[in-house]
């Protein structure tokens, strides 16, 4: 089945989903005399939630182009369909995610995500509870008794001994009026709760009748996922890998437990002749246990194990891929030295990575037998550790924020649960930010230094040092201004002390210095009932090498202007001027580039929005690119919103007409978004 045919079927399926579900969700009219007005019965207390509710979103989209992008792996034509249904039982939302794509390829990891399990939408549940609190506060604000008491208390706020006067008010007004006011103030304090704060205040929500028993119980599961999950423990241990299995967090009271397990990588064989394998089947299991909420004071112990299954692989001399296994064990803590002001975080982890599970086993009597039986080390196994410490001081009253961090990741530290983690580095950094004059002026500064080659196993050691200074001016009634200065130095020299002192060592020393300046100013204003925005930015980057070969200087200026009219029309335009000088081999090369873009948007019948735009980029005596685009968005009955975009791009490489780098392409994109 080709991509276009598949896309048509996906669009039809997504289109049919909207009206069918909408019809199923439409409640029948209430019977005559029904005082509830047809409101669902048997829901969560205070929330009016139905026993069962089915909602969700669906998006079918596709792209067709006249050519495949240069250097791009995205196919010339593709189609995708994503659907996220949500089932609510007694007000508790559970959601899942399904994705199908014509880009699915047996020679790569899965793009399709056929997750038929359910993930508890803890964030959505928390938002529901916050909405109930907000509605109760709004209702109490209309209460005349509350208004009377609040007005009296506001009047005496500036008087001598206001607490004693408040007691007098309590004696003078009716008891029920003051009780209503007290309830209003307690509810008002619950409006801005986030995440774990909702969990810690569930008893108060229960006292006000805003949470059901089922919801209160499910709040103990911030994460409850079955299917494809993306667990986040820490950046050093488990982060950024999909796990097709189970991911659970359980937090009753101060206790914390997290469990994760499933497949993280599928077996992929890409060479049918030699049966060479690009990837092994890999499974990962992890757990955390401790006490405390993640956003507050806590202490957790972490364990992770991941391993490849080598059984399907036929090993031969042409196959360099080896099955791996990995253990990670560590501890992580957060200590609020001064709650809400001064917090310290720390983490320590140890890892053992076996590069080849099929290699010879280690024969060493110095290693206890129970350890070798537990981790099964081979001659390809190595161990190392990682450390991380962070301190944050935040004083909202003065607009002060200070942060310091130190990280040490050994060259042998590896976590298959954090595949993008950089290793072999020691980094420390500090940041400071201060707001003054009602935060209309912001001052900021930063420092960072990073060094690799921690055990001198490389021939050279590289040190990176970076600074940052910033100034922000945001006075009312005048344009804002932001200034930044960021110098950066990279040094690399031989690790061997005896060689470093020689002329050869000096010739191998590398030192690059880069400095970046940026300035940005903008202003929102109205002229003759036309809303306008003007923005002007400037940037400069200078790079200087030790011997001057490769020095470059780049400058850029950009001006943008937008107009918004009382009728549904908006216009925008921008122009940019950029120049760059590169010195190589003693010769200087200067390039100048001019960019321009214009666009206009109009909304018809309040629902049909269309945008027309043109862009131009010209690099003098080198190349130029012209682009046109038209996009439109409009509702399609009860099916959802259709978005269509057409682009035409023309590129000409004028420096060499015979280089055959010119192209003239057409791109068409379409999507149908449904909500029910």
Secondary structure, DSSP 8 states (H G I E B T S, - for coil): --HHHHHHHHHHHHHHHHHHHHHHHS-----TT-TTTT--SS-STTT---SEEEEEEEEEEEEEESS--TT--S-SEEEEEEEEEEEEETTEEEE--EEEETT--TTSS---EE--S-EE-HHHHHHHHHHHHHHHHHHHHT-HHHHHHHHHHHHHTTSTTHHHHHHHHHHHS-HHHHHHHHHHHHHHTTTT--THHHHHTHHHHHHTT-S-HHHHHHTT-SEEEEEEE---S-TTTS-S--EEEEEEEE-STTEEEEEEEEEEE--EEEETTTTEEEE-EEEEEEEEEEES-TTSSEEEEEEEEEEEE-TT----TT------EEEEEEEEEEEEEETTTEEEEEEEEEEEEES-TTS-B---TTS-HHHHHHH--BTTEEEEEEEEEEEEEEETTTTEEEEEEEEEE-TT---TT-TT---SEEEEEEEEEEEETTTTEEEEEEEEEEE--TTS-SSEEEEEEEEEEEEEE--TTS-EEEEEEEEEEEEEEES-HHHHTSHHHHHH-EEEEEEEEEEEEEEEEEETTEEEEEEEEEEEEEEEESSSTT-EEEEEEEEEEEEE-SSSEEEEEEEEEEEEEEEETTEEEEEEEEEEEEEEEEEETTTEEEEEEEEEEEETTTEEEEEEEEEEEEEETTTEEEEEEEEEEEEE-TT-TTS---EEEEEEEEEEEEE-
